[in-house]
Amino acid sequence: MMRVCVNYCLDCNKIISRKAKRCKKCSYLFLHGHKAWNKGKKGFKPNWSKKTRKKMALLMTGKNNPRWKGGKIITPQGYIRIRKVNHPFNDSGYVLEHRLIMEKKLGRYLKKYELVHHKNGIKDDNRIENLILLDRRTHNGSVFCPFCNEEFTIR
């Protein structure tokens, strides 16, 4: 006895080939004539108040966030930034580590015109022996001559 498998179109219940789900007419209408079920919808938008949204955002910041990496970031320039949200000179919640170390040594916040210079030029070597405090004028124009052992300013 031979077994015959028959499929029916999902839309009009006509007999169709074994592999297809719809007949040619219904599949054309499905592909070209009908709107998608999610057309014009923008996803799930709960009606939470601003206060609730703010609370939820605070719950996912810092150590509570699954993507937390300890609060340290290395910038593309090679400097290390540490998360300090309450620091007065933070940039999106982060402060350069060498500035924090110099502030700790001095016992005060650095002024805007003060720079912390790495003596050996290695930007992630933030030992206090390697850091020197300069202001912008001396940092940009100060040059040391290795031959005569004198330091002078270029204008």
DSSP file (Angstrom, degrees, kcal/mol; ACC not computed):
  #  RESIDUE AA STRUCTURE BP1 BP2  ACC     N-H-->O    O-->H-N    N-H-->O    O-->H-N    TCO  KAPPA ALPHA  PHI   PSI    X-CA   Y-CA   Z-CA
    1    1 A M              0   0    0      0, 0.0     2,-0.4     0, 0.0     0, 0.0   0.000 360.0 360.0 360.0 133.9    0.0    0.0    0.0
    2    2 A M        -     0   0    0      2,-0.0     2,-0.4     1,-0.0     0, 0.0  -0.741 360.0-139.0 -96.5 134.4    1.4    3.4   -1.0
    3    3 A R        -     0   0    0     -2,-0.4     2,-0.5     2,-0.0    -1,-0.0  -0.773  13.7-158.6 -94.4 134.4    1.3    6.3    1.4
    4    4 A V        -     0   0    0     -2,-0.4     2,-0.6     2,-0.0    -2,-0.0  -0.956   3.0-153.9-116.5 125.7    0.4    9.7    0.0
    5    5 A C        -     0   0    0     -2,-0.5     2,-0.4     2,-0.0    13,-0.1  -0.863  15.3-174.2 -98.2 126.4    1.3   12.9    1.9
    6    6 A V        -     0   0    0     -2,-0.6     2,-0.3    12,-0.1    11,-0.1  -0.975   5.9-164.5-123.0 132.4   -0.9   15.8    1.2
    7    7 A N  E     -A   16   0A   0      9,-1.0     9,-2.7    -2,-0.4     2,-0.4  -0.860   8.7-146.7-111.8 151.4   -0.4   19.4    2.4
    8    8 A Y  E     -A   15   0A   0     -2,-0.3     7,-0.2     7,-0.2     2,-0.1  -0.902  27.7-100.0-116.9 146.9   -2.9   22.1    2.5
    9    9 A C     >  -     0   0    0      5,-2.6     4,-1.3    -2,-0.4    13,-0.2  -0.378  26.2-135.0 -62.4 137.6   -2.4   25.8    2.0
   10   10 A L  T  4 S+     0   0    0     11,-1.8    -1,-0.1     1,-0.2    12,-0.1   0.771 100.0  34.7 -66.8 -24.9   -2.3   27.7    5.3
   11   11 A D  T  4 S+     0   0    0      3,-0.1    -1,-0.2    12,-0.0    11,-0.1   0.877 133.8  16.2 -98.5 -45.2   -4.5   30.5    3.9
   12   12 A C  T  4 S-     0   0    0      2,-0.1    -2,-0.1    11,-0.0    10,-0.0   0.458  89.7-126.3-114.7  -0.6   -7.1   28.9    1.5
   13   13 A N     <  +     0   0    0     -4,-1.3     2,-0.2     1,-0.2    -3,-0.1   0.714  54.5 150.5  63.3  25.1   -6.8   25.2    2.3
   14   14 A K        -     0   0    0      1,-0.1    -5,-2.6    -6,-0.0     2,-0.3  -0.514  56.9 -97.7 -77.9 155.8   -6.1   24.1   -1.3
   15   15 A I  E     +A    8   0A   0     -7,-0.2    -7,-0.2    -2,-0.2     2,-0.2  -0.610  54.1 173.9 -75.1 131.4   -4.1   20.9   -1.9
   16   16 A I  E     -A    7   0A   0     -9,-2.7    -9,-1.0    -2,-0.3     7,-0.1  -0.753  36.1 -69.0-131.4 176.9   -0.4   21.9   -2.5
   17   17 A S        -     0   0    0     -2,-0.2     3,-0.2     5,-0.1    -1,-0.2  -0.187  50.3-106.9 -66.6 165.0    2.9   20.2   -3.0
   18   18 A R  S    S+     0   0    0      1,-0.2    -1,-0.1   -13,-0.1   -10,-0.1   0.806 113.7  45.0 -66.7 -32.5    4.6   18.5    0.0
   19   19 A K  S    S+     0   0    0    -12,-0.1    -1,-0.2     2,-0.0     2,-0.1   0.761  96.6  84.7 -85.4 -26.2    7.3   21.1    0.5
   20   20 A A        -     0   0    0     -3,-0.2    -4,-0.1     1,-0.1     3,-0.1  -0.332  54.5-162.0 -80.3 158.1    5.3   24.3    0.2
   21   21 A K  S    S+     0   0    0      1,-0.2   -11,-1.8     2,-0.1     2,-0.3   0.645  78.8  27.6-105.9 -25.6    3.3   26.0    3.0
   22   22 A R  S    S-     0   0    0    -13,-0.2    -1,-0.2   -12,-0.1    -5,-0.1  -0.938  83.8-107.9-133.4 155.7    1.1   28.1    0.8
   23   23 A C     >  -     0   0    0     -2,-0.3     4,-2.8    -3,-0.1     5,-0.3  -0.320  44.5 -98.6 -74.0 168.7   -0.2   27.9   -2.8
   24   24 A K  H  > S+     0   0    0      1,-0.2     4,-2.0     2,-0.2     5,-0.2   0.897 122.5  48.2 -59.4 -43.2    1.3   30.3   -5.4
   25   25 A K  H  > S+     0   0    0      1,-0.2     4,-2.0     2,-0.2    -1,-0.2   0.927 115.2  43.5 -64.5 -45.5   -1.5   32.8   -5.2
   26   26 A C  H  > S+     0   0    0      2,-0.2     4,-2.6     1,-0.2    -2,-0.2   0.859 112.3  52.4 -71.1 -35.8   -1.5   33.0   -1.4
   27   27 A S  H  X S+     0   0    0     -4,-2.8     4,-2.4     2,-0.2    -1,-0.2   0.892 109.5  50.0 -68.0 -36.2    2.3   33.1   -1.1
   28   28 A Y  H  X>S+     0   0    0     -4,-2.0     4,-2.8    -5,-0.3     5,-0.5   0.938 113.4  45.5 -64.2 -44.9    2.4   36.0   -3.6
   29   29 A L  I  X>S+     0   0    0     -4,-2.0     4,-1.8     1,-0.2     5,-1.6   0.890 112.6  51.8 -63.8 -39.0   -0.3   37.9   -1.6
   30   30 A F  I  <5S+     0   0    0     -4,-2.6     4,-0.2     3,-0.2    -1,-0.2   0.920 116.6  39.1 -63.8 -42.9    1.6   37.1    1.6
   31   31 A L  I  <5S+     0   0    0     -4,-2.4    -2,-0.2    -5,-0.1    -1,-0.2   0.858 134.8  16.2 -75.7 -35.8    4.8   38.4    0.3
   32   32 A H  I  <5S+     0   0    0     -4,-2.8    -3,-0.2    -5,-0.2    -2,-0.2   0.724 124.9  43.1-113.7 -26.5    3.5   41.4   -1.6
   33   33 A G  I  <<S+     0   0    0     -4,-1.8     2,-0.3    -5,-0.5    -3,-0.2   0.779  94.9  71.8-100.0 -26.5    0.0   42.3   -0.6
   34   34 A H  S   <S-     0   0    0     -5,-1.6     2,-0.2    -4,-0.2     3,-0.1  -0.623  74.6-121.9 -95.6 149.2   -0.2   42.0    3.2
   35   35 A K        -     0   0    0     -2,-0.3    -2,-0.1     1,-0.1    -1,-0.0  -0.581  37.7-101.2 -79.5 149.4    1.3   44.4    5.8
   36   36 A A    >   -     0   0    0     -2,-0.2     3,-1.4     1,-0.1    -1,-0.1  -0.369  28.7-117.8 -67.1 151.7    3.7   42.9    8.2
   37   37 A W  T 3  S+     0   0    0      1,-0.3    -1,-0.1    -3,-0.1    -2,-0.0   0.775 113.6  41.4 -64.4 -26.0    2.3   42.2   11.7
   38   38 A N  T >  S+     0   0    0      2,-0.1     3,-1.6     3,-0.0     2,-0.3   0.236  80.0 134.4-107.2  14.0    4.7   44.6   13.3
   39   39 A K  T <  S+     0   0    0     -3,-1.4     3,-0.1     1,-0.3    -4,-0.0  -0.474  78.5  10.4 -68.0 127.4    4.6   47.4   10.7
   40   40 A G  T 3  S+     0   0    0      1,-0.3     2,-0.3    -2,-0.3    -1,-0.3   0.327  99.7 119.1  89.1  -7.2    4.2   50.8   12.4
   41   41 A K    <   -     0   0    0     -3,-1.6    -1,-0.3     1,-0.1     3,-0.1  -0.709  49.2-159.7 -92.8 145.6    4.9   49.5   15.9
   42   42 A K        -     0   0    0      1,-0.4    -1,-0.1    -2,-0.3     2,-0.1   0.109  43.7-103.7-113.0  21.0    7.9   50.8   17.8
   43   43 A G        -     0   0    0     -5,-0.1     2,-0.5     2,-0.1    -1,-0.4  -0.297  64.7 -22.7  90.6-175.4    8.4   48.1   20.4
   44   44 A F        +     0   0    0     -3,-0.1    -3,-0.0    -2,-0.1     0, 0.0  -0.602  56.6 175.3 -77.6 120.7    7.6   47.8   24.0
   45   45 A K        -     0   0    0     -2,-0.5     2,-0.1     2,-0.0    -2,-0.1  -0.865  14.6-157.4-127.8  97.6    7.2   51.2   25.7
   46   46 A P        -     0   0    0      0, 0.0     2,-1.3     0, 0.0    -2,-0.0  -0.388  23.5-120.4 -71.4 153.7    6.2   50.9   29.4
   47   47 A N        +     0   0    0     -2,-0.1     2,-0.3     0, 0.0    -2,-0.0  -0.479  52.0 158.6 -93.2  63.1    4.5   54.0   30.9
   48   48 A W        -     0   0    0     -2,-1.3     2,-0.0     1,-0.1     0, 0.0  -0.634  40.3-117.2 -86.7 146.1    7.1   54.5   33.7
   49   49 A S     >  -     0   0    0     -2,-0.3     4,-2.3     1,-0.1     5,-0.2  -0.291  26.2-108.5 -74.1 165.3    7.4   57.8   35.4
   50   50 A K  H  > S+     0   0    0      1,-0.2     4,-2.3     2,-0.2     5,-0.2   0.874 120.5  54.6 -61.6 -37.5   10.6   59.9   35.2
   51   51 A K  H  > S+     0   0    0      2,-0.2     4,-2.0     1,-0.2    -1,-0.2   0.910 109.4  46.3 -63.6 -43.3   11.3   59.2   38.8
   52   52 A T  H  > S+     0   0    0      2,-0.2     4,-2.3     1,-0.2    -2,-0.2   0.906 111.7  51.3 -66.6 -42.0   11.0   55.4   38.3
   53   53 A R  H  X S+     0   0    0     -4,-2.3     4,-2.0     1,-0.2    -2,-0.2   0.887 110.0  50.3 -62.3 -38.7   13.2   55.5   35.2
   54   54 A K  H  X S+     0   0    0     -4,-2.3     4,-2.2     2,-0.2    -1,-0.2   0.909 109.9  50.0 -66.2 -42.2   15.8   57.5   37.1
   55   55 A K  H  X S+     0   0    0     -4,-2.0     4,-1.6     1,-0.2    -2,-0.2   0.913 111.0  49.4 -61.0 -43.0   15.8   54.9   39.9
   56   56 A M  H  X S+     0   0    0     -4,-2.3     4,-0.7     1,-0.2    -1,-0.2   0.867 109.6  51.4 -66.2 -36.4   16.2   52.1   37.5
   57   57 A A  H >< S+     0   0    0     -4,-2.0     3,-0.7     1,-0.2    -1,-0.2   0.894 108.9  50.9 -66.9 -39.6   19.1   53.8   35.8
   58   58 A L  H >< S+     0   0    0     -4,-2.2     3,-1.1     1,-0.2    -1,-0.2   0.817 103.2  60.2 -67.4 -29.9   20.8   54.3   39.2
   59   59 A L  H 3< S+     0   0    0     -4,-1.6    -1,-0.2     1,-0.2    -2,-0.2   0.757 106.8  47.0 -67.8 -23.1   20.4   50.6   39.9
   60   60 A M  T << S+     0   0    0     -3,-0.7     2,-0.3    -4,-0.7    -1,-0.2   0.221  91.9 102.3-104.8  14.6   22.4   49.7   36.9
   61   61 A T  S X  S-     0   0    0     -3,-1.1     3,-1.4     3,-0.1     2,-0.1  -0.677  81.3 -14.5 -98.6 153.9   25.4   52.1   37.4
   62   62 A G  G >  S+     0   0    0     -2,-0.3     3,-1.5     1,-0.3     6,-0.1  -0.344 131.1   0.9  65.9-132.5   28.8   51.2   38.7
   63   63 A K  G 3  S+     0   0    0      1,-0.3    -1,-0.3    -2,-0.1     5,-0.1   0.686 126.8  64.3 -67.6 -19.5   29.3   47.9   40.4
   64   64 A N  G <  S+     0   0    0     -3,-1.4    -1,-0.3    -6,-0.2    -2,-0.2   0.662  82.8  93.0 -78.3 -16.0   25.7   46.8   39.9
   65   65 A N  S X  S-     0   0    0     -3,-1.5     3,-1.7     1,-0.1    -4,-0.1  -0.614  76.0-138.3 -80.3 134.4   26.1   46.8   36.1
   66   66 A P  T 3  S+     0   0    0      0, 0.0    -1,-0.1     0, 0.0    -3,-0.0   0.725 103.7  56.1 -65.2 -19.0   27.1   43.4   34.7
   67   67 A R  T 3  S+     0   0    0     -5,-0.1     2,-0.2     2,-0.0    -4,-0.1   0.222  76.7 135.9 -95.2  14.5   29.6   45.1   32.3
   68   68 A W    <   -     0   0    0     -3,-1.7    -5,-0.1    -6,-0.1    -7,-0.0  -0.429  32.1-175.0 -65.3 130.6   31.5   46.8   35.2
   69   69 A K        -     0   0    0     -2,-0.2     3,-0.4     3,-0.0    -1,-0.1   0.003  60.5 -80.4-119.1  26.8   35.2   46.5   34.8
   70   70 A G  S    S-     0   0    0      1,-0.2    13,-0.1    -8,-0.1     3,-0.1   0.454  71.0 -79.0  93.5   0.6   36.4   48.1   38.1
   71   71 A G  S    S+     0   0    0      1,-0.3    12,-2.3    11,-0.1     2,-0.4   0.655  96.2 119.4  82.8  16.0   36.1   51.7   37.2
   72   72 A K  E     +B   82   0B   0     -3,-0.4     2,-0.4    10,-0.2    -1,-0.3  -0.945  35.6 179.9-117.5 138.1   39.3   52.0   35.1
   73   73 A I  E     -B   81   0B   0      8,-2.5     8,-3.3    -2,-0.4     2,-0.6  -0.991  20.1-144.9-132.3 140.4   39.5   53.0   31.5
   74   74 A I  E     -B   80   0B   0     -2,-0.4     6,-0.2     6,-0.2    -2,-0.0  -0.943  24.7-138.5-104.2 122.4   42.5   53.3   29.2
   75   75 A T    >   -     0   0    0      4,-2.8     3,-1.6    -2,-0.6     0, 0.0  -0.271  24.5-107.2 -73.9 162.9   42.1   56.2   26.7
   76   76 A P  T 3  S+     0   0    0      0, 0.0    -1,-0.1     0, 0.0    -2,-0.0   0.767 122.4  58.3 -60.6 -24.1   43.2   55.8   23.1
   77   77 A Q  T 3  S-     0   0    0      2,-0.1    46,-0.1    46,-0.0    -2,-0.0   0.612 123.1-106.2 -80.9 -11.9   46.0   58.2   23.9
   78   78 A G  S <  S+     0   0    0     -3,-1.6     2,-0.2     1,-0.3    -1,-0.0   0.433  75.2 131.7 104.3   1.2   47.3   55.8   26.6
   79   79 A Y        -     0   0    0     45,-0.1    -4,-2.8     1,-0.0     2,-0.5  -0.512  54.6-124.1 -83.4 155.3   46.2   57.6   29.8
   80   80 A I  E     -B   74   0B   0     43,-0.4    17,-3.2    -6,-0.2     2,-0.4  -0.870  23.0-163.8-101.2 130.0   44.4   55.8   32.6
   81   81 A R  E     -BC  73  96B   0     -8,-3.3    -8,-2.5    -2,-0.5     2,-0.4  -0.929   2.4-157.6-114.1 139.3   41.0   57.3   33.7
   82   82 A I  E     -BC  72  95B   0     13,-3.1    13,-2.6    -2,-0.4     2,-0.5  -0.919  26.7-107.7-117.9 140.9   39.4   56.4   37.0
   83   83 A R  E     + C   0  94B   0    -12,-2.3    11,-0.3    -2,-0.4     2,-0.3  -0.551  48.5 154.9 -72.0 116.0   35.6   56.7   37.8
   84   84 A K    >   +     0   0    0      9,-2.4     3,-1.0    -2,-0.5     9,-0.2  -0.781  12.4 176.6-140.3  91.1   35.1   59.6   40.2
   85   85 A V  T 3  S+     0   0    0     -2,-0.3     5,-0.1     1,-0.2     8,-0.1   0.838  80.2  50.0 -67.8 -33.7   31.5   60.9   39.8
   86   86 A N  T 3  S+     0   0    0      7,-0.1    -1,-0.2     3,-0.1    -2,-0.0   0.418  81.2 115.0 -88.8   2.1   31.8   63.5   42.7
   87   87 A H    X   -     0   0    0     -3,-1.0     3,-1.3     1,-0.1     6,-0.1  -0.522  67.7-134.8 -73.0 137.9   35.1   65.0   41.5
   88   88 A P  T 3  S+     0   0    0      0, 0.0    -1,-0.1     0, 0.0    -3,-0.0   0.765 102.2  43.0 -68.1 -23.4   34.6   68.7   40.4
   89   89 A F  T 3  S+     0   0    0      2,-0.1     2,-0.1     4,-0.0    -3,-0.1  -0.087  83.0 141.7-111.6  35.1   36.6   68.3   37.2
   90   90 A N    <   -     0   0    0     -3,-1.3     2,-0.6    -5,-0.1     5,-0.2  -0.452  43.7-145.7 -77.3 151.3   35.3   64.9   36.0
   91   91 A D  B >  S-D   94   0B   0      3,-2.8     3,-1.4     1,-0.1    -2,-0.1  -0.944  83.6 -27.0-117.0 105.5   34.6   64.3   32.3
   92   92 A S  T 3  S-     0   0    0     -2,-0.6    -1,-0.1     1,-0.2     3,-0.1   0.838 127.8 -49.1  50.2  39.7   31.6   62.0   32.1
   93   93 A G  T 3  S+     0   0    0      1,-0.2    -9,-2.4    -9,-0.2     2,-0.3   0.375 119.6 101.3  91.3  -3.6   32.3   60.6   35.5
   94   94 A Y  E <   -CD  83  91B   0     -3,-1.4    -3,-2.8   -11,-0.3     2,-0.3  -0.887  47.1-167.2-120.3 148.1   36.0   59.9   35.0
   95   95 A V  E     -C   82   0B   0    -13,-2.6   -13,-3.1    -2,-0.3     2,-0.1  -0.966  35.8 -98.6-129.8 145.2   39.2   61.7   36.0
   96   96 A L  E  >  -C   81   0B   0     -2,-0.3     4,-1.6   -15,-0.2     3,-0.4  -0.422  29.6-135.8 -64.3 134.7   42.8   61.1   34.8
   97   97 A E  H  > S+     0   0    0    -17,-3.2     4,-2.3     1,-0.2     5,-0.2   0.864 100.7  56.0 -64.7 -38.5   44.7   59.0   37.3
   98   98 A H  H  > S+     0   0    0    -18,-0.3     4,-1.8     1,-0.2    -1,-0.2   0.833 106.9  51.1 -66.3 -29.9   47.9   61.1   37.2
   99   99 A R  H  > S+     0   0    0     -3,-0.4     4,-2.4     2,-0.2    -1,-0.2   0.895 109.2  50.7 -70.0 -40.0   45.9   64.2   38.2
  100  100 A L  H  X S+     0   0    0     -4,-1.6     4,-2.2     2,-0.2    -2,-0.2   0.897 109.8  50.3 -62.9 -40.6   44.3   62.3   41.1
  101  101 A I  H  X S+     0   0    0     -4,-2.3     4,-1.9     2,-0.2    -1,-0.2   0.912 112.1  46.7 -65.5 -42.1   47.7   61.1   42.4
  102  102 A M  H  X S+     0   0    0     -4,-1.8     4,-2.5     2,-0.2     5,-0.2   0.893 111.4  52.0 -67.4 -39.0   49.1   64.7   42.2
  103  103 A E  H  X>S+     0   0    0     -4,-2.4     4,-2.3     1,-0.2     5,-1.1   0.891 108.9  50.9 -62.7 -39.2   46.0   66.1   44.0
  104  104 A K  H  <5S+     0   0    0     -4,-2.2    -1,-0.2     2,-0.2    -2,-0.2   0.896 111.1  48.2 -64.9 -39.8   46.4   63.5   46.7
  105  105 A K  H  <5S+     0   0    0     -4,-1.9    -2,-0.2     1,-0.2    -1,-0.2   0.921 117.9  40.0 -66.9 -43.4   50.0   64.5   47.2
  106  106 A L  H  <5S-     0   0    0     -4,-2.5    -2,-0.2     2,-0.2    -1,-0.2   0.768 102.6-131.4 -77.3 -26.1   49.2   68.2   47.3
  107  107 A G  T  <5S+     0   0    0     -4,-2.3     2,-0.3     1,-0.3    -3,-0.2   0.722  75.9  74.1  80.9  22.0   46.1   67.8   49.4
  108  108 A R  S   <S-     0   0    0     -5,-1.1    -1,-0.3    -6,-0.2    -2,-0.2  -0.965  88.9 -87.1-153.9 166.1   44.0   70.0   47.1
  109  109 A Y        -     0   0    0     -2,-0.3     2,-0.2    -3,-0.1    -9,-0.1  -0.530  49.4-110.6 -74.9 148.0   42.3   70.0   43.7
  110  110 A L        -     0   0    0     -2,-0.2    -1,-0.1   -11,-0.1     2,-0.1  -0.495  30.6-115.6 -76.2 149.2   44.5   71.1   40.8
  111  111 A K    >   -     0   0    0     -2,-0.2     3,-1.1     1,-0.1    -1,-0.1  -0.362  27.4-108.6 -76.5 164.3   43.7   74.4   39.1
  112  112 A K  T 3  S+     0   0    0      1,-0.2    -1,-0.1    -2,-0.1    -2,-0.1   0.819 118.8  50.9 -65.6 -30.2   42.6   74.4   35.5
  113  113 A Y  T 3  S+     0   0    0     22,-0.1    23,-1.8     2,-0.0     2,-0.4   0.508  91.3  97.3 -86.8  -3.5   45.9   75.9   34.3
  114  114 A E  E <   -E  135   0C   0     -3,-1.1     2,-0.3    21,-0.2    21,-0.3  -0.700  54.9-167.5 -90.4 136.8   48.0   73.2   36.1
  115  115 A L  E     -E  134   0C   0     19,-4.2    19,-3.1    -2,-0.4     2,-0.6  -0.898  17.7-138.3-119.9 149.9   49.3   70.2   34.2
  116  116 A V  E     -E  133   0C   0     -2,-0.3     2,-0.4    17,-0.2    17,-0.2  -0.952  24.8-160.2-107.9 121.5   50.8   67.0   35.5
  117  117 A H  E     -E  132   0C   0     15,-3.2    15,-1.9    -2,-0.6     2,-0.6  -0.830  15.3-133.6-106.4 137.4   53.7   65.9   33.3
  118  118 A H  E >   -E  131   0C   0     -2,-0.4     3,-0.6    13,-0.2    13,-0.2  -0.813  13.8-154.0 -87.3 119.5   55.2   62.4   33.1
  119  119 A K  T 3  S+     0   0    0     11,-3.2    -1,-0.2    -2,-0.6    12,-0.1   0.901  93.4  40.3 -62.6 -43.5   59.0   62.7   33.3
  120  120 A N  T 3  S-     0   0    0     10,-0.3    -1,-0.2     2,-0.2     3,-0.1   0.507 108.7-120.7 -87.9  -2.2   59.8   59.5   31.4
  121  121 A G  S <  S+     0   0    0     -3,-0.6     2,-0.7     1,-0.2    -2,-0.1   0.389  70.6 131.1  82.7  -3.8   57.0   60.1   28.8
  122  122 A I    >   -     0   0    0      1,-0.2     3,-1.3     3,-0.1    -1,-0.2  -0.755  46.2-156.7 -85.7 115.5   55.2   56.8   29.6
  123  123 A K  T 3  S+     0   0    0     -2,-0.7   -43,-0.4     1,-0.3   -25,-0.2   0.701  87.3  46.8 -73.0 -21.4   51.6   57.9   30.0
  124  124 A D  T 3  S+     0   0    0    -45,-0.2     2,-1.1     1,-0.1    -1,-0.3   0.324  84.3  98.6-102.9   9.9   50.4   55.0   32.2
  125  125 A D    <   +     0   0    0     -3,-1.3    -5,-0.2     1,-0.1    -3,-0.1  -0.771  46.5 167.4 -92.8  90.9   53.4   55.1   34.6
  126  126 A N        +     0   0    0     -2,-1.1     2,-0.2    -8,-0.1    -1,-0.1  -0.080  16.7 139.7-103.4  33.2   51.7   57.1   37.4
  127  127 A R    >>  -     0   0    0      1,-0.1     3,-1.4     3,-0.0     4,-0.5  -0.519  61.5-122.6 -71.1 146.0   54.2   56.7   40.2
  128  128 A I  G >4 S+     0   0    0      1,-0.3     3,-0.8     2,-0.2    -1,-0.1   0.806 111.7  60.3 -62.5 -29.6   54.6   60.0   42.2
  129  129 A E  G 34 S+     0   0    0      1,-0.2    -1,-0.3     3,-0.0    -3,-0.0   0.758 105.4  49.3 -68.0 -23.1   58.4   60.0   41.4
  130  130 A N  G <4 S+     0   0    0     -3,-1.4   -11,-3.2   -11,-0.1     2,-0.3   0.523  98.7  83.8 -92.5  -7.0   57.6   60.1   37.7
  131  131 A L  E <<  -E  118   0C   0     -3,-0.8     2,-0.4    -4,-0.5   -13,-0.2  -0.769  50.9-178.5-104.9 143.5   55.1   63.0   38.0
  132  132 A I  E     -E  117   0C   0    -15,-1.9   -15,-3.2    -2,-0.3     2,-0.5  -0.998  24.3-128.4-137.8 140.5   55.8   66.7   38.0
  133  133 A L  E     +E  116   0C   0     -2,-0.4     2,-0.3   -17,-0.2   -17,-0.2  -0.779  36.7 163.1 -92.8 126.2   53.4   69.6   38.4
  134  134 A L  E     -E  115   0C   0    -19,-3.1   -19,-4.2    -2,-0.5     2,-0.3  -0.889  33.4-123.5-131.8 162.2   53.7   72.4   35.7
  135  135 A D  E  >  -E  114   0C   0     -2,-0.3     4,-2.1   -21,-0.3     3,-0.3  -0.708  38.0-101.9-101.7 167.6   51.5   75.2   34.5
  136  136 A R  H  > S+     0   0    0    -23,-1.8     4,-2.0    -2,-0.3     5,-0.2   0.824 116.6  55.4 -59.9 -35.3   50.5   75.5   30.9
  137  137 A R  H  > S+     0   0    0      1,-0.2     4,-1.6     2,-0.2    -1,-0.2   0.935 112.8  39.5 -66.6 -45.7   53.0   78.2   30.0
  138  138 A T  H  > S+     0   0    0     -3,-0.3     4,-1.3     1,-0.2    -1,-0.2   0.821 113.8  55.7 -75.1 -28.8   56.1   76.4   31.3
  139  139 A H  H  < S+     0   0    0     -4,-2.1    -1,-0.2     1,-0.2    -2,-0.2   0.919 112.5  40.3 -68.8 -42.0   54.9   73.0   29.9
  140  140 A N  H  < S+     0   0    0     -4,-2.0    -2,-0.2    -5,-0.2    -1,-0.2   0.846 126.6  30.4 -77.6 -33.7   54.5   74.3   26.3
  141  141 A G  H  < S+     0   0    0     -4,-1.6    13,-2.4    -5,-0.2     2,-0.4   0.456  89.0 108.3-108.8   0.3   57.6   76.5   26.0
  142  142 A S  E  <  +F  153   0D   0     -4,-1.3     2,-0.4    11,-0.2    11,-0.2  -0.655  40.5 176.8 -87.0 130.3   60.2   74.9   28.3
  143  143 A V  E     -F  152   0D   0      9,-2.8     9,-2.6    -2,-0.4     2,-0.5  -0.994  18.4-150.1-132.6 138.0   63.1   73.1   26.6
  144  144 A F  E     -F  151   0D   0     -2,-0.4     7,-0.2     7,-0.2    -2,-0.0  -0.936  10.8-147.2-109.2 126.4   66.1   71.4   28.2
  145  145 A C  E  >> -F  150   0D   0      5,-2.8     4,-1.3    -2,-0.5     5,-0.6  -0.823   2.8-160.3 -93.1 119.0   69.4   71.4   26.3
  146  146 A P  T  45S+     0   0    0      0, 0.0    -1,-0.1     0, 0.0    -2,-0.0   0.708  87.4  53.8 -72.2 -17.7   71.4   68.2   27.0
  147  147 A F  T  45S+     0   0    0      1,-0.1    -2,-0.0     3,-0.1     0, 0.0   0.920 121.8  23.5 -83.5 -46.4   74.7   69.8   25.7
  148  148 A C  T  45S-     0   0    0      2,-0.2    -1,-0.1     0, 0.0     3,-0.1   0.472  97.7-130.0 -99.4  -1.5   74.9   72.9   27.8
  149  149 A N  T  <5 +     0   0    0     -4,-1.3     2,-0.3     1,-0.2    -5,-0.0   0.840  63.0 130.9  56.6  37.9   72.6   71.6   30.7
  150  150 A E  E   < -F  145   0D   0     -5,-0.6    -5,-2.8     2,-0.0     2,-0.5  -0.907  50.8-142.3-120.1 150.4   70.4   74.7   30.6
  151  151 A E  E     +F  144   0D   0     -2,-0.3     2,-0.3    -7,-0.2    -7,-0.2  -0.937  28.9 166.6-110.1 131.2   66.7   75.1   30.5
  152  152 A F  E     -F  143   0D   0     -9,-2.6    -9,-2.8    -2,-0.5     2,-0.4  -0.916  30.9-113.8-141.4 167.6   65.2   77.9   28.4
  153  153 A T  E     -F  142   0D   0     -2,-0.3     2,-0.4   -11,-0.2   -11,-0.2  -0.835  17.6-147.0-108.2 138.3   61.8   78.9   26.9
  154  154 A I              0   0    0    -13,-2.4    -2,-0.0    -2,-0.4     0, 0.0  -0.861 360.0 360.0-101.5 135.8   60.8   79.1   23.3
  155  155 A R              0   0    0     -2,-0.4    -1,-0.1     0, 0.0   -14,-0.0   0.419 360.0 360.0-102.6 360.0   58.4   81.8   22.2
